[in-house]
């Protein structure tokens, strides 16, 4: 039934019209009336007989596509693409393959799609990141899920929990209603159930005075519980389009507003921007009641169905506005839901996902990019109609992962990103290459990372849990910093490390070892950090004059070691001059292996290390 509400209005007659003939007449008539199940049966007779051609294969594939029979749709699309097709056919085939878990073949079809439609945003996104799936599968889980006990053996979707503990949803469980030819289930009704303190849902009953003989739902309720916005059909207003050739009447989905009088909903009225040329449906009203979000295939969008919003002032409505390219694509975006804190959830089959429709979220306050909410909410099937009650911290969504649209409960997994930013306590400069070890309350190591160029590490941690960051860096005093308990998306820790200042004797300034890369004389980041301490000392003692001596160990020839040490001494001098030390206050020379600190033959590694050193002698203090 999700397919009805997402694709029904803009399903086009597919294939080359000239391919229709007397043999396909019956099947085409059913297809054009959106009776895809029966249409597929008729096309299948032709496909398995002597009347098969590419037109029949494509109509058969499209019929299965429109009822999300991914296995059969993939089978027939495979035959369709044996001949060259339009771009959208390859895209649909790729979607069906992804839903079947065949990502390798889906990528091949997306390549075909991208070649034929290079300017399509879906193609650009795919080509920019064709191997997105591992990252998507690896992202932190945002929700724990469970099938809701309000689900039936019929189509159920669009559950929304109100502040007065009612759950409204759309369902085809009313078997007393006539069946829809679309999927041979009863027409949809809006139901109301009770959300219990233990998280269960009970006592589901059809809403009085709202449901019609047509499809009704899903609904959105204002925060005060007194106004309902919901979808129903234009046939209620006797508005439809006649197609004489098909001998059919085609209606649209309209949005309606109803108000509560006592315990009853009444005074139902269609909204003024409904139009028999397009659908307007899947409403979600903001907390203040001033903005209504909905989906529509009205003109002015990006293609297919888009997310829109409209200003509300009592019974007056502004001009609908498209939410733009951050939300909408050339494919379909539907089922918007706006939370009390302005987080927008919506479903899309045009953005990168697991297959079928995936659920996305974005923070409208920050204007961030839309984010796939990941597994287990999203699967290779259709996942849609996500709603969230921020007060009760519980969400609901719908999925056909078990073969029929069911309602699932989503409990947020509280994860926080702990950002540790390491800085020099004296200069305020960020420190690259510091070790940051996050430890929980039981002293268990959660992560062990090294800071990047920006001096930061980022680690996912649990909410409401205290951690400590043990931070160390050569040349600095190690520190332990508290990571406070939090429930926000990110907690930031400023880790200020105090540099270990040089020891100043009567004869020299003693620094930590100045390291160079093997066979190189350029100053490294670690070496620079140490030499900056010598700069600080010389600035503190403006009359101090230093002579830098560079030594090597005894490995290598005397000449080689002398040249290498001399280059390193000169690089050291040049670094200090570049930091503002006057030329007449610093000089240097290499001594190779001629002045070992430890006389040894042979030497062990520790002795070699002691002999590889820099010395900073005080010529004048």
Secondary structure by P-SEA (a helix, b strand, c coil): cccccccccccccccccccccccaaaaaaaaaacaaaaaaaaaaaaaacccccaaaaaaaaaaaaaacaaaaaaaaaaaaacccccaaaaaaaaaaaaaacaaaaaaaaaaaaaaaccccaaaaaaaacccaaaaaaacccccccccccccccccccccccccccccccccccccccccccccccccbbbbbbbbcccccccccccccccccccccccccccccccbbbbbbbcccccbbbbcccccbbbbbbbbbbbbbccccccccccccccccccccccccccccccccccccccccccccbbbbbbbbccccccccccccccccccccccccccccccccccccccccccccbbbbbbccccccccccccccccccccccccccccccccccccccccccbbbbbbbbcbbbbbbbbbbcccccccccbbbbbbbcccccccbbbbbccccbbbbbbbccbbbbbbcccccccccccccccccccbbbbbbbbbcbbbbbccccccccccccccccccccaaaaaaaaaaaaaaaacccbbbbbbbbbcccccaaaaaaaaaaaaaaaaaaaaaaccccccbbbbbbcccccccccccccaaaaaaacbbbbbbccc
